[in-house]
Amino acid sequence: MDHHHQQQHHHHHQYDGGENDYMQQEDDWDRDMLLDPAWEKQQRKTFTAWCNSHLRKAGTQIENIEEDFRDGLKLMLLLEVISGERLAKPERGKMRVHKISNVNKALDFIASKGVKLVSIGAEEIVDGNAKMTLGMIWTIILRFAIQDISVEETSAKEGLLLWCQRKTAPYKNVNIQNFHISWKDGLGFCALIHRHRPELIDYGKLRKDDPMTNLNTAFDVAEKYLDIPKMLDAEDIVSTLRPDEKAIMTYVSCYYHAFSGKQKAETAANRICKVLAVNQENEQLMEDYEKLASDLLEWIRRTIPWLENRVPENTMQAMQQKLEDFRDYRRLHKPPKVQEKCQLEINFNTLQTKLRLSNRPAFMPSEGKMVSDISNAWGGLEGAEKGYEEWLLNEIRRLERLDHLAEKFRQKAAIHEAWTDGKEEMLQEKDYETASLSEIKALLKKHEAFESDLAAHQDRVEQIAAIAQELNELEYYDSPSVNARCQRICDQWDSLGVLTQKRSEALQRTEKLLETIDQLYLEFAKRAAPFNNWMEGAMEDLQDTFIVHTIEEIQGLSTAHEQFKATLPEADKERQAILGIHNEIAKIVQTYHVNMAGTNPYTTINPQEINAKWDKVRQLVPQRDQALIEEHARQQNNERLRRQFANQANVIGPWIQTKMEEIGRISIEMHGTLEDQLTHLRQYEKSIVNYKPKIDQLEGDHQLIQEALIFDNKHTNYTMEHIRVGWEQLLTTIARTINEIENQILTRDAKGISQDQMNEFRASFNHFDRKRTGMMDAEDFRACLISMGYNMGEAEFSRIMSIVDPNRLGLVTFQAFIDFMSRETADTDTADQVMASFKVLAGDKNYILADELRRELPPDQAEYCIARMTPYTGPDAVPGALDYMSFSTALYGESDL
């Protein structure tokens, strides 16, 4: 209850003025109100619950409001709990006087809080006057629970009403205008809870037309979660036209205290925080000052020795780095420290001002960190800094001079070393030992150029030595390495002079030797080339293959060979001379150790080659002799073979020719009968067969000629091929002619042609055989037919041609001509005649049986017919019946006209 107490202290002055009138007016109003029993019932319940909500803190309760306060003890206790103050000690007696005394102590305490208790006396309370008792409690509620409420310039009842309106403003269905009918639907209570503790009520589900639920929800939640007892009855509020204002106000004030209590706690906490914040801020500023001062002093302490260090560096680069570091210090490191020093002084002054304003004692920095201490240290820093830059610049100027000289030395030395690099190796090269004359001349030119180059570099060597001397005098820090380098350069220079001289001599000596050798090479080449060509020509001629066909040709070759042999001794002399030149070169090479890497530049011919070719020529001469002798013998033998063949062929050829002509005449001239001609021809055939051994002998001679590879024979015009063809033609012609005569005899006898008719056919045929080939072509045959009175179209002629020339050769032989002519005139067997003969054997039936055939014909013919006849299928057929009619027709095939 402390905050009530505090508020009372805080606010009591504002009730001193019009407070009494306000309380007075309330009381008058109260008296009228309390006449209604419904309101009295509501007040009794509400006030009882309100008193109990405080008394429970003292561990007690009241049951009946007008009874339980009568002895004044619980009344005093209630006031002590509410105000948080002690009242005068109560009297423990049970008598009426003791009770009145206690009630008066309570009433005095109320009055002491500036409340006028009009018409409320201790006796009426002790007597249990309900109206008076409720009036007194209301006065207490008003003073302790409502009077101190303050919301935006308004207080007490208006303040509480304004608080309710502010808190429920966001809820559209709540409109608080008073402390009676505005609360009847219960949504006002729910809205107040939801506004402060939204998680306790699902406000969206509440309905304006269900006040009972709304009121009970609010009362239950307030009791359970906000520790506000139920002071109202939902039914009473709903059933009363206008609920009791005091009861509602009392209950709503509990909401206010429950929710605004939190805010007061926050306000109190804020005040404490504010005070602490000032202290913390000041402490932080002190700490910051100490830290900043320590850091700054430490930095100064570290920096001064660096600025006082005057040890010079050896290199320009290191000094330049020092200058760069110093400039960085001036540009980057020092400005922030100047800033810090300034900030430190500002912070110190600000802190002192703040401490003064907030009634705190002034700040005293720790030992040695006063503003004056820092200023002194800073002065020291500035002093050290002053001489440092000057020293740096002087040092740099000195080093610059040295660096310039040292750089000049390095540069000249580097150029010189680069030029001499590899020169010693080059001068010691033995390249001239393997060089040709032209290469030696080039090397000499190159060496002369080098000598003049070397002389030009003398100047630089002297400059290098002079600079080294100066660096020594100026005490350059790296003199030892400069001296060592200078020494190396001078030593090398001397060495190059010696080597140059040596190489010059070696090159000139080699040139002289090579010139001598070159002359000899040229001499060798001039003579070796023609000699080599002569040998190559000789070898070619000696190996030249010859094809000769006559004795005269071979004799010509032998004569030429003998002439060649006569030139050999002279050639050998030339060879010796050429080899002599080569030996002279070899002697020089051996004596002077000239390394002849190259070969003769004027020729590719070498002594080995000359000797090898000469040996080859000498070896080929006797071989050629032998070949010529052998060829001579062969030619004599070939001539003998040619004459032998020619003598026979010149007899056989004409004999075959004569025989061919005689046979041709016999078949065309038709002397005597066909049988006479046949006899005559058979005699010819015999004489021809008897001539065969002569042909065989000629074949043997021909084979010898072939084996000797003889391809021509001027002694005869007949070749073996001619003779063979003629002989085969003769044999074929005699056989064919005999066959033709035999066929003519067969035809004549079969067709019953007389000798005269036969002669006539032959005469006719010979007449139309215009090409005299013993055949007629199609045109000849057509002319022949027309001359014999045939009158036919193309189709008819084609049909006749297909009979006389079944093989479609376009030729008609004499045999085919006779067949055709005789068919046109003679009477021969036909298919009908054969069919009639079978019909006789079959006893006039249209078919024949196998047994009948076997009985009537010889076995071979009978079986031939049975095998080839097809079964007969006519209406009068019996088993085994054979068809002789189709068989007869088939015998004559297509050729039956």
Beta strands, then each sheet from edge to edge (+ up, - down):
strand 1: 150-151
strand 2: 154-155
strand 3: 775-777
strand 4: 811-813
strand 5: 870-871
strand 6: 882-883
sheet 1: 1+ 2-
sheet 2: 3+ 4-
sheet 3: 5+ 6-
end
